[in-house]
Amino acid sequence: MPRIDYKKVGEEGYKLLGQLSTYGKNCGLDHTLTELAKLRASQINGCANCVNLHASTLRKLGESEERLQMLVVWHEATCFSERERAALAWTEAVTLVSETHVPDDVYEEARRIFSEKELVDLTYAIVTINAHNRLAVAFRIEPRSR
């Protein structure tokens, strides 16, 4: 049982966060790429609800079970493209900002792979999922069947 139904109690804030989510879906980045980033951030943040949601979304997009399982160890896995690896490194650095301060080498690799607009849009997607993770973890939102 959730601690507070933040979607109802803070309805206006939740709607604004939803607008940011909609922007991320429509910004032009590959949907699988952004979903991988969202799933990885959710794994880092320990958000069971969001891990469940984004893994389910990726399955619906045709993602393989192998890649879903390997995401947690993507540094060692060979099944991710150069672009995906840069996105995942950026996701981890931004998600763990208090620890990493987003290192220059991670930024430089991301900028080599992504245009300025793509990197800003990817960062918005990461910021948005981190906000969702923090709300779901703080208020103990349980995973639903998908």
N, C-alpha and C positions, 0 to 999 in steps of 0.2 A: 504494500500500500504506500503510495507516495506521501511524502511529508506534507507538501502543499501542491495544489494543482496550479502551477505557475502559469500555465497557458490561459487559465480563466482569471486568476487573481491579477496577473500582470498582462492582461490581454493586449493592451496597446504596444507594450514592449515586444511581446511575442510576435505581433503582426509586423513590426518593424524588422525584427530578425528574419521573419519570413520573406520580407521584401529583399533583404540581402541574399537570402538563399535563392530566390527567384532570379536575381541578377546573376548569380553564379551559374545557374543552369542555362541561362540564355546568353552568356558572354562570348561564346564561340569556342571555348576550350573543349577538347574531347571529353565526353561524359564519363567514359571509363577511366580516364586519367584523373579526373577530379574525384570520382568515387573511390579510386585507390588511395588518393591522398586523404579523403575523409575517413576511410576505414583505418588507415595507418594512424592518424591522429587519435581516433577513438580507441585504438588498441593502447597507445601510449597513455592516454588519459584514464584508462580503465572504465570506459563507459559501455557496459554490457548492452544497453538499449541501442546505442548507436552502432556498435560492432555488429549486432544482429541485423539492424536495418540496412547498413551499407553492404554487408556481405550478401544479403538477400538481393539488394538492388544489382550488385555486380553479377550474381548468378543469372538474374533476369536479362542482363546485358550480354550473356553468353560467356562470362568469365569462367575459366576452368577451376576445379577444386584444387588442383596443384598450385596454381598461382595464388589462390586465396590462402592456402595453408602456408605458402612460402613468404607471404607478405611480411610476417613478423620477423623473418630472417632475410629480408631482401638484400642486405649487404653481401651475403654469401650466395644467394640464389642467382642462377644464370638465366632465368626465364623472364626477366624484365628488360625492356629496351633502355637505351641510353636516355631517352627523354623521360621515361618513367622513373629511372634511377635518380635523375636530377630533381624531378618533382618530389620524390620520396625523401631525398636528402633535405630539400628545402622545407618540406612538411615537418620533418623531425626538428630541424633547427628553429623554425618559427614556433612550433608547439612547445618546445623546451627552451624558450627564449631566456628565461631566468638563469638557465645553466649554460647555454651556448652563446648567447648574445649574437646569434646568427653570424657565424664566421665568414670572413672574406672569401675563403676558398669555396665554400658552399655557394655563396652569392655569385662568385665569378663563374662557376660551372653552370648555375641556373641561368645566368645572363647569356652565356655562350649558347645555350639550348633554346631559351625562350626570348621572345621579343619583350620590350618593356611592358607593353599592354598585357601580354600573356602572363608575365610574372606578377604584375599587380593583380590581375584577375585571379590567378592561382592563390595568391596571398589572401585575397578577400575570401575565397572558398575555405582556406585553412583557418582564418580568423573566425568565420561563421561556424564551422564545425566545432572549433574549440569553445565557442560560446554555448552551443547546444550541449556539448559534453559537460560543461561545468554546471549548467542548469539541471541536466538529467542526473548527474552524480550527486549534486547537492541535495536534490529533492527526491532521490532514490526512485527514479523511474525504472521500472522493471521491463525487460525485453518482452515483446509480444510475439505471438506466432505470426509468421509472414508467409 
